Amino acid sequence: MDLLAELEILAVTANNEDNSIILETASTNQYYNHTTQPPTALRPRDKNSTFLVKLEGPLSSPFQVQELSKSVTTPILKAGVGETSTANFCLISGAMKLNIVSALAGSTFSATFVRINLSPKDLSPHSIAPCLGSDIEPTLPQNRATNADEVFLPKQSQYPVWYFFYGDLTVPEILYERLGLDERPVYRKAALKNGTLKTWGGGKYKALIDGNASARVEGWAYEVGSEEDEEMLRYYGTDCYEVVRCDISMVDDEEVVRGLVFRLMGDVD
């Protein structure tokens, strides 16, 4: 069973149990009626967050979710099967969640939302954005597509794909357990430019942020073989980080590959 299925089961069976590493269950059930004013603006944390919304009541189908959320596309359907119950969910963005809450204002229906602490990944097919580096401006002509055949790597759904690790994920035992590997992971010593290592959370966590062209960070490269493995890494990173493009320099043969890295989205210490 994949992690999303486990999250969906938690949403059905756990109710308000504390599982803050993966779910923000304190805000799972949100109820607004004529005496409660729904939020009118997107909270900063919700801007890049992903949610599950349970299909029930006026949200009984992906098409109803699409209509109330004002989405231009039909949201992805996810099914959860527990020991005693089953439920269906749709994946939605923070903006879609806000629209649903606003649409249900004054209703007696209580919508069920589950925050997924997943590192956002939204690689543009038309430019190098998002990419690591304070000196790199993706909107400049040289960093945007000049014809329909131009491809920016890595692509959104490209696998295998190289990742640059600089924190806990450089520990083989952690990566081995996180991905459920059959054997110890194989790393390559690597470095990248345009990034700077800091800390956040009172020095508890390492944080990679944008740096100038002369900035250099040493770490390890690992080739992620599938979307499923990448998803597990994005859950590990949580929505405090985002996945961005970078150039990874392999130390053993000086090869430079286009890869990805987790960049902190919040403030450093």
C-alpha positions in Angstrom: 0.0 0.0 0.0 1.4 3.4 -0.9 1.7 6.3 1.5 -1.2 8.2 0.0 -3.5 5.2 0.7 -2.2 5.2 4.3 -3.0 8.9 4.7 -6.5 8.3 3.3 -7.1 5.5 5.9 -5.9 7.8 8.6 -8.3 10.5 7.5 -11.2 7.9 7.9 -10.2 6.2 11.1 -8.0 8.6 13.0 -10.3 11.6 13.1 -8.4 14.1 15.3 -5.6 11.9 16.5 -2.2 13.6 16.5 -0.1 12.6 13.6 1.5 16.0 12.9 4.5 14.6 11.0 2.4 13.7 8.1 -1.1 15.2 8.7 -2.2 18.4 10.2 -5.2 16.7 11.8 -6.2 19.7 14.0 -7.7 21.3 10.9 -9.0 18.1 9.3 -12.7 18.9 10.0 -13.6 22.5 9.2 -17.2 23.7 9.6 -18.5 27.1 8.6 -22.1 28.2 9.0 -24.0 31.5 9.0 -22.4 32.5 12.3 -18.8 31.7 11.3 -17.0 33.8 8.7 -15.0 31.7 6.3 -11.4 32.9 5.5 -11.2 35.3 2.6 -7.5 35.1 1.9 -5.1 32.2 1.4 -2.9 31.6 4.4 0.9 31.7 3.6 1.4 28.1 4.5 -1.6 26.9 2.4 -0.3 28.6 -0.7 2.0 25.7 -1.7 0.3 23.0 0.3 -1.6 20.0 -1.0 -4.8 18.6 0.7 -7.1 15.6 0.5 -10.8 16.5 0.6 -13.2 13.6 1.4 -15.9 12.9 -1.2 -19.2 13.2 0.6 -22.3 15.4 0.6 -22.1 18.3 -1.9 -18.5 17.1 -2.6 -19.5 13.5 -3.6 -17.6 13.4 -6.9 -14.4 14.9 -8.5 -16.7 17.0 -10.8 -18.4 18.6 -7.8 -15.1 19.3 -6.2 -13.9 20.8 -9.5 -17.0 23.1 -9.6 -16.9 24.3 -6.0 -13.1 24.7 -6.1 -13.3 26.7 -9.4 -10.6 24.4 -10.8 -10.0 24.4 -14.6 -9.2 20.6 -14.4 -10.8 17.7 -12.7 -8.9 16.9 -9.5 -7.2 13.5 -9.1 -9.2 10.8 -7.3 -7.7 8.8 -4.5 -9.3 5.8 -2.8 -8.7 4.8 0.8 -9.6 1.3 2.2 -9.5 0.8 5.9 -10.3 -2.3 8.1 -13.8 -1.1 8.8 -14.6 1.5 6.1 -13.7 2.9 2.8 -13.6 6.5 1.5 -12.7 8.4 -1.6 -10.7 11.7 -1.7 -9.5 14.3 -4.2 -6.2 16.0 -4.2 -6.6 19.7 -4.1 -4.4 22.8 -3.7 -4.7 25.4 -1.0 -6.4 27.8 -3.3 -9.0 25.2 -4.2 -9.6 24.5 -0.5 -10.2 28.2 0.1 -12.8 28.3 -2.7 -14.6 25.2 -1.4 -14.8 26.7 2.1 -16.2 29.9 0.7 -18.7 28.1 -1.5 -20.0 26.1 1.5 -20.3 29.2 3.8 -23.8 29.1 5.4 -24.2 25.4 4.8 -24.6 22.8 7.6 -22.2 20.5 5.8 -18.8 19.9 7.4 -16.1 19.3 4.8 -13.2 17.0 5.7 -9.7 18.3 4.7 -6.4 16.6 5.3 -3.2 18.5 4.8 -0.4 16.4 3.1 3.0 17.6 4.2 4.5 17.0 0.8 7.4 19.1 -0.7 5.9 20.9 -3.7 7.3 20.1 -7.1 6.2 22.1 -10.1 8.9 22.1 -12.8 8.1 24.5 -15.7 8.3 23.0 -19.2 8.8 26.5 -20.7 11.7 27.8 -18.6 14.4 26.7 -16.1 12.1 27.6 -13.2 12.2 26.8 -10.4 15.9 26.6 -10.0 18.6 27.2 -7.4 20.5 30.4 -7.4 20.0 34.1 -6.4 21.8 35.2 -9.6 19.5 33.2 -12.0 16.4 34.9 -13.3 14.1 32.4 -15.0 12.1 35.1 -16.8 15.1 36.3 -18.8 15.0 35.3 -22.5 18.0 33.1 -22.3 16.3 31.0 -19.5 13.0 30.5 -21.4 12.0 28.4 -24.3 12.6 30.0 -27.7 10.8 27.3 -29.7 8.3 24.5 -29.2 11.0 21.8 -29.3 13.2 23.1 -26.5 13.2 20.9 -23.4 14.2 21.9 -19.9 15.7 19.1 -17.8 14.8 17.5 -15.5 11.2 17.2 -16.7 8.4 17.0 -14.2 7.9 13.3 -14.7 11.4 12.3 -15.6 12.7 9.1 -14.0 15.3 8.1 -13.0 16.4 11.5 -11.9 19.5 12.7 -9.9 18.9 14.4 -6.5 21.5 16.3 -4.5 21.4 15.4 -0.8 23.0 17.5 2.0 21.3 16.6 5.3 19.8 13.5 6.9 19.3 11.9 3.5 23.1 11.5 3.1 22.9 8.9 5.8 22.5 5.5 4.0 20.4 3.9 6.8 17.9 6.7 6.7 17.5 6.5 2.9 17.4 2.7 3.0 14.6 2.7 5.5 12.7 5.6 4.0 12.5 4.0 0.5 12.3 0.4 1.7 15.3 -0.5 -0.5 16.5 -4.1 -0.9 20.1 -3.1 -0.6 22.2 -0.2 0.7 21.9 2.9 -1.5 24.8 3.9 -3.8 25.8 7.6 -3.5 28.2 9.6 -5.6 30.3 12.4 -4.0 29.0 15.6 -5.5 28.8 19.4 -5.2 26.6 22.2 -6.5 26.9 25.9 -7.1 24.4 28.7 -6.5 23.4 27.4 -3.1 24.3 28.1 0.5 23.8 25.9 3.6 22.1 27.4 6.6 20.0 26.0 9.5 16.4 26.5 10.7 14.3 25.4 13.6 16.8 26.6 16.1 19.7 24.9 14.4 17.9 21.5 14.3 17.6 21.2 10.6 19.9 22.0 7.6 18.6 24.3 5.0 19.7 24.9 1.4 18.9 28.4 0.2 19.7 30.4 -2.9 23.3 31.6 -3.2 25.4 33.5 -5.8 27.4 32.0 -8.6 30.5 31.5 -6.5 28.7 29.7 -3.7 29.4 26.0 -3.4 27.9 23.2 -1.3 29.4 19.7 -1.0 27.2 16.7 -0.5 26.1 13.5 -2.2 24.1 12.6 -5.4 21.6 9.8 -5.5 19.7 8.6 -8.5 16.0 8.3 -7.7 14.5 5.5 -9.8 10.8 6.1 -9.7 8.0 8.5 -9.0 7.0 6.4 -6.0 10.5 6.7 -4.4 10.5 10.4 -5.1 7.1 10.8 -3.5 8.5 9.2 -0.3 11.4 11.7 -0.3 9.0 14.6 -0.7 7.0 13.4 2.3 10.2 13.2 4.2 11.1 16.8 3.2 7.6 18.1 4.1 6.1 21.3 2.7 8.8 23.3 4.4 10.9 22.5 1.3 10.3 22.7 -2.4 11.9 20.7 -5.2 13.9 22.9 -7.6 16.3 22.3 -10.5 20.1 22.5 -10.1 23.3 21.4 -11.7 25.1 18.6 -9.9 28.9 18.2 -10.3 30.1 14.6 -9.7 33.4 14.7 -7.9 34.7 11.3 -9.3 34.7 12.2 -13.0 33.7 15.9 -13.0 30.5 15.1 -14.9 27.8 17.8 -14.5 24.2 16.5 -14.6 20.9 18.3 -14.5 19.2 17.3 -11.2 17.0 18.3 -8.4 17.4 19.4 -4.8 15.2 20.4 -1.8 15.3 24.2 -1.1 14.0 25.7 2.1 10.8 27.8 1.6 10.8 29.5 5.0 13.2 31.6 7.0 16.6 30.4 8.2 18.0 31.0 11.8 
